[in-house]
């Protein structure tokens, strides 16, 4: 059941799609801090990888620290 005329629905869905798909700038993190955090959380990532049966260590770059 439609509550809006088709042209209004099309207009609103187009605006909503444009609003929700905007790209944002990503913040950069200090390389040293990133390495510290990766070393700290590597055991948890390894446990999660076992649960998911995926190689998250390689996928997420933990093998490069």
PDB file of N, H, CA, C and O in Angstrom:
ATOM      1  N   UNK A   1       0.851  -1.173   0.000  1.00  0.00           N
ATOM      2  CA  UNK A   1       0.000   0.000   0.000  1.00  0.00           C
ATOM      3  C   UNK A   1       0.896   1.236   0.000  1.00  0.00           C
ATOM      4  O   UNK A   1       1.781   1.353   0.847  1.00  0.00           O
ATOM      5  N   UNK A   2       0.686   2.128  -0.907  1.00  0.00           N
ATOM      6  H   UNK A   2      -0.033   2.033  -1.595  1.00  0.00           H
ATOM      7  CA  UNK A   2       1.479   3.345  -1.022  1.00  0.00           C
ATOM      8  C   UNK A   2       0.719   4.512  -0.421  1.00  0.00           C
ATOM      9  O   UNK A   2      -0.464   4.707  -0.700  1.00  0.00           O
ATOM     10  N   UNK A   3       1.396   5.274   0.393  1.00  0.00           N
ATOM     11  H   UNK A   3       2.357   5.115   0.620  1.00  0.00           H
ATOM     12  CA  UNK A   3       0.792   6.451   0.994  1.00  0.00           C
ATOM     13  C   UNK A   3       1.204   7.725   0.278  1.00  0.00           C
ATOM     14  O   UNK A   3       0.617   8.787   0.486  1.00  0.00           O
ATOM     15  N   UNK A   4       2.222   7.607  -0.571  1.00  0.00           N
ATOM     16  H   UNK A   4       2.698   6.744  -0.741  1.00  0.00           H
ATOM     17  CA  UNK A   4       2.730   8.773  -1.296  1.00  0.00           C
ATOM     18  C   UNK A   4       2.542   8.566  -2.786  1.00  0.00           C
ATOM     19  O   UNK A   4       2.590   7.437  -3.274  1.00  0.00           O
ATOM     20  N   UNK A   5       2.329   9.649  -3.502  1.00  0.00           N
ATOM     21  H   UNK A   5       2.290  10.566  -3.105  1.00  0.00           H
ATOM     22  CA  UNK A   5       2.282   9.524  -4.959  1.00  0.00           C
ATOM     23  C   UNK A   5       3.650   9.049  -5.468  1.00  0.00           C
ATOM     24  O   UNK A   5       4.669   9.339  -4.841  1.00  0.00           O
ATOM     25  N   UNK A   6       3.689   8.341  -6.566  1.00  0.00           N
ATOM     26  H   UNK A   6       2.861   8.105  -7.076  1.00  0.00           H
ATOM     27  CA  UNK A   6       4.965   7.797  -7.074  1.00  0.00           C
ATOM     28  C   UNK A   6       6.059   8.845  -7.257  1.00  0.00           C
ATOM     29  O   UNK A   6       7.221   8.572  -6.955  1.00  0.00           O
ATOM     30  N   UNK A   7       5.715  10.038  -7.744  1.00  0.00           N
ATOM     31  H   UNK A   7       4.771  10.260  -7.989  1.00  0.00           H
ATOM     32  CA  UNK A   7       6.756  11.050  -7.964  1.00  0.00           C
ATOM     33  C   UNK A   7       7.347  11.544  -6.638  1.00  0.00           C
ATOM     34  O   UNK A   7       8.535  11.864  -6.578  1.00  0.00           O
ATOM     35  N   UNK A   8       6.548  11.610  -5.595  1.00  0.00           N
ATOM     36  H   UNK A   8       5.583  11.351  -5.645  1.00  0.00           H
ATOM     37  CA  UNK A   8       7.058  12.022  -4.287  1.00  0.00           C
ATOM     38  C   UNK A   8       7.944  10.921  -3.703  1.00  0.00           C
ATOM     39  O   UNK A   8       9.004  11.201  -3.143  1.00  0.00           O
ATOM     40  N   UNK A   9       7.507   9.677  -3.835  1.00  0.00           N
ATOM     41  H   UNK A   9       6.646   9.450  -4.290  1.00  0.00           H
ATOM     42  CA  UNK A   9       8.297   8.551  -3.353  1.00  0.00           C
ATOM     43  C   UNK A   9       9.653   8.506  -4.058  1.00  0.00           C
ATOM     44  O   UNK A   9      10.680   8.305  -3.410  1.00  0.00           O
ATOM     45  N   UNK A  10       9.663   8.690  -5.362  1.00  0.00           N
ATOM     46  H   UNK A  10       8.828   8.853  -5.889  1.00  0.00           H
ATOM     47  CA  UNK A  10      10.908   8.684  -6.131  1.00  0.00           C
ATOM     48  C   UNK A  10      11.826   9.805  -5.681  1.00  0.00           C
ATOM     49  O   UNK A  10      13.023   9.593  -5.489  1.00  0.00           O
ATOM     50  N   UNK A  11      11.273  10.991  -5.514  1.00  0.00           N
ATOM     51  H   UNK A  11      10.301  11.163  -5.670  1.00  0.00           H
ATOM     52  CA  UNK A  11      12.072  12.135  -5.074  1.00  0.00           C
ATOM     53  C   UNK A  11      12.697  11.872  -3.705  1.00  0.00           C
ATOM     54  O   UNK A  11      13.895  12.078  -3.512  1.00  0.00           O
ATOM     55  N   UNK A  12      11.877  11.414  -2.757  1.00  0.00           N
ATOM     56  H   UNK A  12      10.904  11.246  -2.914  1.00  0.00           H
ATOM     57  CA  UNK A  12      12.377  11.164  -1.404  1.00  0.00           C
ATOM     58  C   UNK A  12      13.392  10.033  -1.355  1.00  0.00           C
ATOM     59  O   UNK A  12      14.389  10.129  -0.640  1.00  0.00           O
ATOM     60  N   UNK A  13      13.156   8.980  -2.095  1.00  0.00           N
ATOM     61  H   UNK A  13      12.346   8.902  -2.676  1.00  0.00           H
ATOM     62  CA  UNK A  13      14.112   7.869  -2.082  1.00  0.00           C
ATOM     63  C   UNK A  13      15.439   8.282  -2.705  1.00  0.00           C
ATOM     64  O   UNK A  13      16.496   7.838  -2.256  1.00  0.00           O
ATOM     65  N   UNK A  14      15.400   9.124  -3.733  1.00  0.00           N
ATOM     66  H   UNK A  14      14.542   9.485  -4.099  1.00  0.00           H
ATOM     67  CA  UNK A  14      16.632   9.628  -4.340  1.00  0.00           C
ATOM     68  C   UNK A  14      17.413  10.477  -3.349  1.00  0.00           C
ATOM     69  O   UNK A  14      18.631  10.338  -3.234  1.00  0.00           O
ATOM     70  N   UNK A  15      16.723  11.349  -2.637  1.00  0.00           N
ATOM     71  H   UNK A  15      15.734  11.461  -2.731  1.00  0.00           H
ATOM     72  CA  UNK A  15      17.384  12.207  -1.648  1.00  0.00           C
ATOM     73  C   UNK A  15      17.953  11.373  -0.496  1.00  0.00           C
ATOM     74  O   UNK A  15      19.068  11.627  -0.040  1.00  0.00           O
ATOM     75  N   UNK A  16      17.204  10.397  -0.034  1.00  0.00           N
ATOM     76  H   UNK A  16      16.298  10.192  -0.405  1.00  0.00           H
ATOM     77  CA  UNK A  16      17.670   9.543   1.056  1.00  0.00           C
ATOM     78  C   UNK A  16      18.895   8.745   0.631  1.00  0.00           C
ATOM     79  O   UNK A  16      19.850   8.620   1.398  1.00  0.00           O
ATOM     80  N   UNK A  17      18.875   8.211  -0.572  1.00  0.00           N
ATOM     81  H   UNK A  17      18.100   8.313  -1.195  1.00  0.00           H
ATOM     82  CA  UNK A  17      20.015   7.454  -1.074  1.00  0.00           C
ATOM     83  C   UNK A  17      21.250   8.347  -1.169  1.00  0.00           C
ATOM     84  O   UNK A  17      22.346   7.922  -0.804  1.00  0.00           O
ATOM     85  N   UNK A  18      21.087   9.570  -1.651  1.00  0.00           N
ATOM     86  H   UNK A  18      20.196   9.915  -1.947  1.00  0.00           H
ATOM     87  CA  UNK A  18      22.215  10.495  -1.765  1.00  0.00           C
ATOM     88  C   UNK A  18      22.748  10.871  -0.390  1.00  0.00           C
ATOM     89  O   UNK A  18      23.957  11.013  -0.208  1.00  0.00           O
ATOM     90  N   UNK A  19      21.854  11.031   0.574  1.00  0.00           N
ATOM     91  H   UNK A  19      20.872  10.916   0.426  1.00  0.00           H
ATOM     92  CA  UNK A  19      22.266  11.412   1.927  1.00  0.00           C
ATOM     93  C   UNK A  19      23.020  10.280   2.619  1.00  0.00           C
ATOM     94  O   UNK A  19      24.019  10.526   3.296  1.00  0.00           O
ATOM     95  N   UNK A  20      22.562   9.064   2.460  1.00  0.00           N
ATOM     96  H   UNK A  20      21.751   8.863   1.911  1.00  0.00           H
ATOM     97  CA  UNK A  20      23.175   7.943   3.176  1.00  0.00           C
ATOM     98  C   UNK A  20      24.414   7.400   2.502  1.00  0.00           C
ATOM     99  O   UNK A  20      25.137   6.608   3.107  1.00  0.00           O
ATOM    100  N   UNK A  21      24.685   7.794   1.282  1.00  0.00           N
ATOM    101  H   UNK A  21      24.099   8.437   0.790  1.00  0.00           H
ATOM    102  CA  UNK A  21      25.848   7.246   0.592  1.00  0.00           C
ATOM    103  C   UNK A  21      26.969   8.265   0.423  1.00  0.00           C
ATOM    104  O   UNK A  21      27.890   8.036  -0.362  1.00  0.00           O
ATOM    105  N   UNK A  22      26.911   9.365   1.129  1.00  0.00           N
ATOM    106  H   UNK A  22      26.163   9.551   1.766  1.00  0.00           H
ATOM    107  CA  UNK A  22      27.973  10.356   1.033  1.00  0.00           C
ATOM    108  C   UNK A  22      29.258   9.793   1.618  1.00  0.00           C
ATOM    109  O   UNK A  22      29.243   9.107   2.640  1.00  0.00           O
ATOM    110  N   UNK A  23      30.350  10.087   0.966  1.00  0.00           N
ATOM    111  H   UNK A  23      30.362  10.643   0.136  1.00  0.00           H
ATOM    112  CA  UNK A  23      31.640   9.646   1.474  1.00  0.00           C
ATOM    113  C   UNK A  23      32.160  10.680   2.465  1.00  0.00           C
ATOM    114  O   UNK A  23      31.935  11.880   2.308  1.00  0.00           O
ATOM    115  N   UNK A  24      32.842  10.207   3.463  1.00  0.00           N
ATOM    116  H   UNK A  24      33.025   9.232   3.590  1.00  0.00           H
ATOM    117  CA  UNK A  24      33.423  11.089   4.461  1.00  0.00           C
ATOM    118  C   UNK A  24      34.927  10.875   4.508  1.00  0.00           C
ATOM    119  O   UNK A  24      35.437   9.823   4.124  1.00  0.00           O
ATOM    120  N   UNK A  25      35.601  11.863   4.972  1.00  0.00           N
ATOM    121  H   UNK A  25      35.186  12.718   5.284  1.00  0.00           H
ATOM    122  CA  UNK A  25      37.042  11.745   5.112  1.00  0.00           C
ATOM    123  C   UNK A  25      37.343  10.833   6.287  1.00  0.00           C
ATOM    124  O   UNK A  25      36.674  10.888   7.319  1.00  0.00           O
ATOM    125  N   UNK A  26      38.348  10.000   6.122  1.00  0.00           N
ATOM    126  H   UNK A  26      38.892   9.955   5.284  1.00  0.00           H
ATOM    127  CA  UNK A  26      38.740   9.129   7.216  1.00  0.00           C
ATOM    128  C   UNK A  26      39.892   9.765   7.974  1.00  0.00           C
ATOM    129  O   UNK A  26      40.795  10.354   7.381  1.00  0.00           O
ATOM    130  N   UNK A  27      39.847   9.640   9.260  1.00  0.00           N
ATOM    131  H   UNK A  27      39.114   9.161   9.742  1.00  0.00           H
ATOM    132  CA  UNK A  27      40.906  10.188  10.094  1.00  0.00           C
ATOM    133  C   UNK A  27      42.121   9.267  10.025  1.00  0.00           C
ATOM    134  O   UNK A  27      41.991   8.048   9.918  1.00  0.00           O
ATOM    135  N   UNK A  28      43.277   9.864  10.086  1.00  0.00           N
ATOM    136  H   UNK A  28      43.382  10.854  10.173  1.00  0.00           H
ATOM    137  CA  UNK A  28      44.497   9.058  10.097  1.00  0.00           C
ATOM    138  C   UNK A  28      44.941   8.870  11.535  1.00  0.00           C
ATOM    139  O   UNK A  28      44.693   9.716  12.395  1.00  0.00           O
ATOM    140  N   UNK A  29      45.590   7.769  11.779  1.00  0.00           N
ATOM    141  H   UNK A  29      45.791   7.082  11.080  1.00  0.00           H
ATOM    142  CA  UNK A  29      46.077   7.463  13.115  1.00  0.00           C
ATOM    143  C   UNK A  29      47.599   7.360  13.054  1.00  0.00           C
ATOM    144  O   UNK A  29      48.167   6.886  12.070  1.00  0.00           O
ATOM    145  N   UNK A  30      48.229   7.802  14.102  1.00  0.00           N
ATOM    146  H   UNK A  30      47.768   8.187  14.902  1.00  0.00           H
ATOM    147  CA  UNK A  30      49.678   7.741  14.191  1.00  0.00           C
ATOM    148  C   UNK A  30      50.140   6.292  14.016  1.00  0.00           C
ATOM    149  O   UNK A  30      49.582   5.383  14.629  1.00  0.00           O
ATOM    150  N   UNK A  31      51.149   6.082  13.189  1.00  0.00           N
ATOM    151  H   UNK A  31      51.603   6.821  12.691  1.00  0.00           H
ATOM    152  CA  UNK A  31      51.637   4.730  12.887  1.00  0.00           C
ATOM    153  C   UNK A  31      52.056   3.978  14.143  1.00  0.00           C
ATOM    154  O   UNK A  31      51.774   2.788  14.285  1.00  0.00           O
ATOM    155  N   UNK A  32      52.724   4.668  15.045  1.00  0.00           N
ATOM    156  H   UNK A  32      52.953   5.635  14.930  1.00  0.00           H
ATOM    157  CA  UNK A  32      53.192   4.028  16.285  1.00  0.00           C
ATOM    158  C   UNK A  32      52.007   3.599  17.160  1.00  0.00           C
ATOM    159  O   UNK A  32      52.014   2.502  17.718  1.00  0.00           O
ATOM    160  N   UNK A  33      51.001   4.454  17.277  1.00  0.00           N
ATOM    161  H   UNK A  33      50.996   5.345  16.823  1.00  0.00           H
ATOM    162  CA  UNK A  33      49.811   4.118  18.051  1.00  0.00           C
ATOM    163  C   UNK A  33      49.069   2.948  17.423  1.00  0.00           C
ATOM    164  O   UNK A  33      48.587   2.059  18.124  1.00  0.00           O
ATOM    165  N   UNK A  34      48.980   2.954  16.102  1.00  0.00           N
ATOM    166  H   UNK A  34      49.372   3.677  15.532  1.00  0.00           H
ATOM    167  CA  UNK A  34      48.318   1.858  15.397  1.00  0.00           C
ATOM    168  C   UNK A  34      49.006   0.523  15.685  1.00  0.00           C
ATOM    169  O   UNK A  34      48.344  -0.480  15.955  1.00  0.00           O
ATOM    170  N   UNK A  35      50.325   0.519  15.626  1.00  0.00           N
ATOM    171  H   UNK A  35      50.863   1.333  15.407  1.00  0.00           H
ATOM    172  CA  UNK A  35      51.078  -0.712  15.899  1.00  0.00           C
ATOM    173  C   UNK A  35      50.868  -1.175  17.340  1.00  0.00           C
ATOM    174  O   UNK A  35      50.715  -2.370  17.588  1.00  0.00           O
ATOM    175  N   UNK A  36      50.860  -0.239  18.289  1.00  0.00           N
ATOM    176  H   UNK A  36      50.984   0.732  18.088  1.00  0.00           H
ATOM    177  CA  UNK A  36      50.625  -0.596  19.693  1.00  0.00           C
ATOM    178  C   UNK A  36      49.251  -1.241  19.871  1.00  0.00           C
ATOM    179  O   UNK A  36      49.118  -2.255  20.556  1.00  0.00           O
ATOM    180  N   UNK A  37      48.239  -0.651  19.253  1.00  0.00           N
ATOM    181  H   UNK A  37      48.347   0.172  18.696  1.00  0.00           H
ATOM    182  CA  UNK A  37      46.888  -1.194  19.372  1.00  0.00           C
ATOM    183  C   UNK A  37      46.767  -2.559  18.699  1.00  0.00           C
ATOM    184  O   UNK A  37      46.096  -3.456  19.209  1.00  0.00           O
ATOM    185  N   UNK A  38      47.414  -2.702  17.561  1.00  0.00           N
ATOM    186  H   UNK A  38      47.958  -1.973  17.146  1.00  0.00           H
ATOM    187  CA  UNK A  38      47.359  -3.989  16.869  1.00  0.00           C
ATOM    188  C   UNK A  38      48.036  -5.080  17.682  1.00  0.00           C
ATOM    189  O   UNK A  38      47.538  -6.204  17.747  1.00  0.00           O
ATOM    190  N   UNK A  39      49.162  -4.762  18.300  1.00  0.00           N
ATOM    191  H   UNK A  39      49.567  -3.849  18.247  1.00  0.00           H
ATOM    192  CA  UNK A  39      49.848  -5.744  19.153  1.00  0.00           C
ATOM    193  C   UNK A  39      48.989  -6.102  20.360  1.00  0.00           C
ATOM    194  O   UNK A  39      48.948  -7.258  20.782  1.00  0.00           O
ATOM    195  N   UNK A  40      48.308  -5.108  20.910  1.00  0.00           N
ATOM    196  H   UNK A  40      48.341  -4.169  20.567  1.00  0.00           H
ATOM    197  CA  UNK A  40      47.466  -5.342  22.087  1.00  0.00           C
ATOM    198  C   UNK A  40      46.277  -6.238  21.753  1.00  0.00           C
ATOM    199  O   UNK A  40      45.923  -7.117  22.540  1.00  0.00           O
ATOM    200  N   UNK A  41      45.659  -6.022  20.592  1.00  0.00           N
ATOM    201  H   UNK A  41      45.946  -5.308  19.954  1.00  0.00           H
ATOM    202  CA  UNK A  41      44.431  -6.735  20.250  1.00  0.00           C
ATOM    203  C   UNK A  41      44.640  -7.940  19.335  1.00  0.00           C
ATOM    204  O   UNK A  41      43.669  -8.583  18.936  1.00  0.00           O
ATOM    205  N   UNK A  42      45.868  -8.250  19.002  1.00  0.00           N
ATOM    206  H   UNK A  42      46.657  -7.728  19.326  1.00  0.00           H
ATOM    207  CA  UNK A  42      46.115  -9.400  18.132  1.00  0.00           C
ATOM    208  C   UNK A  42      45.582 -10.718  18.716  1.00  0.00           C
ATOM    209  O   UNK A  42      45.021 -11.513  17.961  1.00  0.00           O
ATOM    210  N   UNK A  43      45.728 -10.985  20.011  1.00  0.00           N
ATOM    211  H   UNK A  43      46.183 -10.339  20.624  1.00  0.00           H
ATOM    212  CA  UNK A  43      45.162 -12.238  20.544  1.00  0.00           C
ATOM    213  C   UNK A  43      43.648 -12.329  20.360  1.00  0.00           C
ATOM    214  O   UNK A  43      43.128 -13.404  20.059  1.00  0.00           O
ATOM    215  N   UNK A  44      42.940 -11.222  20.535  1.00  0.00           N
ATOM    216  H   UNK A  44      43.362 -10.349  20.779  1.00  0.00           H
ATOM    217  CA  UNK A  44      41.494 -11.231  20.352  1.00  0.00           C
ATOM    218  C   UNK A  44      41.117 -11.445  18.888  1.00  0.00           C
ATOM    219  O   UNK A  44      40.141 -12.131  18.585  1.00  0.00           O
ATOM    220  N   UNK A  45      41.894 -10.856  17.989  1.00  0.00           N
ATOM    221  H   UNK A  45      42.688 -10.299  18.236  1.00  0.00           H
ATOM    222  CA  UNK A  45      41.641 -11.030  16.562  1.00  0.00           C
ATOM    223  C   UNK A  45      41.878 -12.492  16.172  1.00  0.00           C
ATOM    224  O   UNK A  45      41.137 -13.051  15.363  1.00  0.00           O
ATOM    225  N   UNK A  46      42.909 -13.107  16.749  1.00  0.00           N
ATOM    226  H   UNK A  46      43.511 -12.653  17.406  1.00  0.00           H
ATOM    227  CA  UNK A  46      43.171 -14.522  16.462  1.00  0.00           C
ATOM    228  C   UNK A  46      42.018 -15.399  16.955  1.00  0.00           C
ATOM    229  O   UNK A  46      41.624 -16.343  16.270  1.00  0.00           O
ATOM    230  N   UNK A  47      41.479 -15.097  18.126  1.00  0.00           N
ATOM    231  H   UNK A  47      41.799 -14.330  18.683  1.00  0.00           H
ATOM    232  CA  UNK A  47      40.340 -15.860  18.648  1.00  0.00           C
ATOM    233  C   UNK A  47      39.116 -15.683  17.746  1.00  0.00           C
ATOM    234  O   UNK A  47      38.423 -16.652  17.435  1.00  0.00           O
ATOM    235  N   UNK A  48      38.856 -14.456  17.334  1.00  0.00           N
ATOM    236  H   UNK A  48      39.419 -13.668  17.587  1.00  0.00           H
ATOM    237  CA  UNK A  48      37.732 -14.187  16.452  1.00  0.00           C
ATOM    238  C   UNK A  48      37.907 -14.907  15.120  1.00  0.00           C
ATOM    239  O   UNK A  48      36.948 -15.435  14.558  1.00  0.00           O
ATOM    240  N   UNK A  49      39.136 -14.923  14.623  1.00  0.00           N
ATOM    241  H   UNK A  49      39.916 -14.495  15.079  1.00  0.00           H
ATOM    242  CA  UNK A  49      39.425 -15.610  13.363  1.00  0.00           C
ATOM    243  C   UNK A  49      39.094 -17.101  13.461  1.00  0.00           C
ATOM    244  O   UNK A  49      38.569 -17.690  12.516  1.00  0.00           O
ATOM    245  N   UNK A  50      39.400 -17.700  14.600  1.00  0.00           N
ATOM    246  H   UNK A  50      39.827 -17.223  15.368  1.00  0.00           H
ATOM    247  CA  UNK A  50      39.068 -19.119  14.790  1.00  0.00           C
ATOM    248  C   UNK A  50      37.557 -19.331  14.811  1.00  0.00           C
ATOM    249  O   UNK A  50      37.049 -20.280  14.214  1.00  0.00           O
ATOM    250  N   UNK A  51      36.848 -18.449  15.498  1.00  0.00           N
ATOM    251  H   UNK A  51      37.261 -17.678  15.983  1.00  0.00           H
ATOM    252  CA  UNK A  51      35.393 -18.574  15.561  1.00  0.00           C
ATOM    253  C   UNK A  51      34.742 -18.422  14.186  1.00  0.00           C
ATOM    254  O   UNK A  51      33.799 -19.139  13.851  1.00  0.00           O
ATOM    255  N   UNK A  52      35.256 -17.486  13.403  1.00  0.00           N
ATOM    256  H   UNK A  52      36.022 -16.904  13.675  1.00  0.00           H
ATOM    257  CA  UNK A  52      34.680 -17.208  12.090  1.00  0.00           C
ATOM    258  C   UNK A  52      35.250 -18.090  10.983  1.00  0.00           C
ATOM    259  O   UNK A  52      34.749 -18.110   9.858  1.00  0.00           O
ATOM    260  N   UNK A  53      36.311 -18.818  11.332  1.00  0.00           N
ATOM    261  H   UNK A  53      36.718 -18.801  12.245  1.00  0.00           H
ATOM    262  CA  UNK A  53      37.012 -19.656  10.357  1.00  0.00           C
ATOM    263  C   UNK A  53      37.490 -18.842   9.164  1.00  0.00           C
ATOM    264  O   UNK A  53      37.308 -19.225   8.008  1.00  0.00           O
ATOM    265  N   UNK A  54      38.108 -17.707   9.479  1.00  0.00           N
ATOM    266  H   UNK A  54      38.257 -17.396  10.418  1.00  0.00           H
ATOM    267  CA  UNK A  54      38.687 -16.820   8.468  1.00  0.00           C
ATOM    268  C   UNK A  54      40.054 -16.379   8.945  1.00  0.00           C
ATOM    269  O   UNK A  54      40.318 -16.347  10.147  1.00  0.00           O
ATOM    270  N   UNK A  55      40.919 -16.041   8.016  1.00  0.00           N
ATOM    271  H   UNK A  55      40.705 -16.067   7.039  1.00  0.00           H
ATOM    272  CA  UNK A  55      42.258 -15.584   8.361  1.00  0.00           C
ATOM    273  C   UNK A  55      42.248 -14.066   8.528  1.00  0.00           C
ATOM    274  O   UNK A  55      42.741 -13.332   7.672  1.00  0.00           O
ATOM    275  N   UNK A  56      41.678 -13.608   9.645  1.00  0.00           N
ATOM    276  H   UNK A  56      41.277 -14.204  10.341  1.00  0.00           H
ATOM    277  CA  UNK A  56      41.577 -12.162   9.884  1.00  0.00           C
ATOM    278  C   UNK A  56      42.937 -11.532  10.135  1.00  0.00           C
ATOM    279  O   UNK A  56      43.135 -10.349   9.857  1.00  0.00           O
ATOM    280  N   UNK A  57      43.870 -12.310  10.655  1.00  0.00           N
ATOM    281  H   UNK A  57      43.709 -13.271  10.881  1.00  0.00           H
ATOM    282  CA  UNK A  57      45.208 -11.772  10.919  1.00  0.00           C
ATOM    283  C   UNK A  57      45.812 -11.263   9.614  1.00  0.00           C
ATOM    284  O   UNK A  57      46.381 -10.172   9.572  1.00  0.00           O
ATOM    285  N   UNK A  58      45.689 -12.041   8.567  1.00  0.00           N
ATOM    286  H   UNK A  58      45.227 -12.927   8.600  1.00  0.00           H
ATOM    287  CA  UNK A  58      46.229 -11.619   7.266  1.00  0.00           C
ATOM    288  C   UNK A  58      45.335 -10.556   6.631  1.00  0.00           C
ATOM    289  O   UNK A  58      45.829  -9.557   6.107  1.00  0.00           O
ATOM    290  N   UNK A  59      44.010 -10.773   6.679  1.00  0.00           N
ATOM    291  H   UNK A  59      43.609 -11.584   7.104  1.00  0.00           H
ATOM    292  CA  UNK A  59      43.081  -9.829   6.029  1.00  0.00           C
ATOM    293  C   UNK A  59      43.192  -8.424   6.618  1.00  0.00           C
ATOM    294  O   UNK A  59      43.106  -7.434   5.892  1.00  0.00           O
ATOM    295  N   UNK A  60      43.381  -8.340   7.927  1.00  0.00           N
ATOM    296  H   UNK A  60      43.451  -9.144   8.517  1.00  0.00           H
ATOM    297  CA  UNK A  60      43.430  -7.046   8.593  1.00  0.00           C
ATOM    298  C   UNK A  60      44.847  -6.510   8.778  1.00  0.00           C
ATOM    299  O   UNK A  60      45.031  -5.454   9.383  1.00  0.00           O
ATOM    300  N   UNK A  61      45.842  -7.217   8.269  1.00  0.00           N
ATOM    301  H   UNK A  61      45.692  -8.074   7.777  1.00  0.00           H
ATOM    302  CA  UNK A  61      47.217  -6.720   8.295  1.00  0.00           C
ATOM    303  C   UNK A  61      47.967  -6.954   9.590  1.00  0.00           C
ATOM    304  O   UNK A  61      49.003  -6.326   9.814  1.00  0.00           O
ATOM    305  N   UNK A  62      47.486  -7.825  10.441  1.00  0.00           N
ATOM    306  H   UNK A  62      46.645  -8.335  10.260  1.00  0.00           H
ATOM    307  CA  UNK A  62      48.186  -8.092  11.689  1.00  0.00           C
ATOM    308  C   UNK A  62      49.472  -8.878  11.454  1.00  0.00           C
ATOM    309  O   UNK A  62      50.345  -8.904  12.321  1.00  0.00           O
ATOM    310  N   UNK A  63      49.594  -9.507  10.314  1.00  0.00           N
ATOM    311  H   UNK A  63      48.885  -9.486   9.610  1.00  0.00           H
ATOM    312  CA  UNK A  63      50.811 -10.252   9.995  1.00  0.00           C
ATOM    313  C   UNK A  63      51.951  -9.327   9.565  1.00  0.00           C
ATOM    314  O   UNK A  63      53.083  -9.778   9.391  1.00  0.00           O
ATOM    315  N   UNK A  64      51.660  -8.047   9.395  1.00  0.00           N
ATOM    316  H   UNK A  64      50.740  -7.681   9.536  1.00  0.00           H
ATOM    317  CA  UNK A  64      52.674  -7.102   8.959  1.00  0.00           C
ATOM    318  C   UNK A  64      53.232  -6.233  10.089  1.00  0.00           C
ATOM    319  O   UNK A  64      54.002  -5.307   9.836  1.00  0.00           O
ATOM    320  N   UNK A  65      52.847  -6.528  11.327  1.00  0.00           N
ATOM    321  H   UNK A  65      52.221  -7.280  11.533  1.00  0.00           H
ATOM    322  CA  UNK A  65      53.379  -5.717  12.429  1.00  0.00           C
ATOM    323  C   UNK A  65      54.523  -6.421  13.107  1.00  0.00           C
ATOM    324  O   UNK A  65      55.098  -5.892  14.058  1.00  0.00           O
TER     325      UNK A  65
END
